[in-house]
């Protein structure tokens, strides 16, 4: 972490432009954020009392940022660190049998976009045009269903393990724990299940073939993240550069005002990262195999 004269979002944008070769956009939005212009965002607008689990930014997309840059405009009174987890270490700590299942099956993300829970599809995809969303999903290997009540349901299978395109190191790269129903507060989970029914939670994860990931498996992976995590308190002017493939990041709960801004750069194609399974729409799609074959030949 480096301290620089970053006192505003404009200052941060200039630092970002000096650090990255190409800006990367925020795709398939997952959490509420404020956009300050120039592709600079708030790190998240979730409540201060809510900690955010470690994750690699946009691990579920076919193109994701290679670098994530954070800057501190206002440091919180207490807490609020952005912990960073070495996902090479996470990979090494996952038991062999469990890791083998993820290597062979990948992981799948199911999302239900609704106005009253989580993000609406109009926010996540930054459009009010259903045709634009449908085209995006078709092009990015995401199965999608427009439900009778107007909400959108999507399912996408992705690799849980990839290889860094420059260093050649294998890493644990996914949102399997981040979006697992077992990561929810137990009371919140029960309310969701009772009110929404199976398969209708705002988000849930599984193995790539749709088989459930158990509470105990999620706990094992969560502990691996914890052992691989370091943290440092923010000070005004701090800038932190994270290799988004080698490291996951999160957020600790905090007290007081906190303004941490973020920008992404140097986009990376999944096809360049040797995924162990091809991306697929839903839990199985011939189109995914075609993509994988073309990517390997390329």
BELCOR-V383896 format. One record per helix or strand of 2 or more residues. SS is the DSSP state (H for helix, E for strand). FROM is the first residue (numbers start at 0). TO is the last residue. Records with the same first field share a line. If there is no record, write none. Layout:
# BELCOR-V383896
SS: FROM-TO + FROM-TO
This chain:
# BELCOR-V383896
E: 1-2 + 22-23 + 34-36 + 39-41 + 51-54 + 62-73 + 77-78 + 83-85 + 106-112 + 142-145 + 151-157 + 160-162 + 169-171 + 202-206 + 228-229 + 237-242 + 246-250 + 253-254 + 258-268 + 279-280
H: 8-18 + 86-92 + 95-104 + 120-123 + 129-138 + 180-182 + 185-195 + 214-226 + 269-271 + 285-296
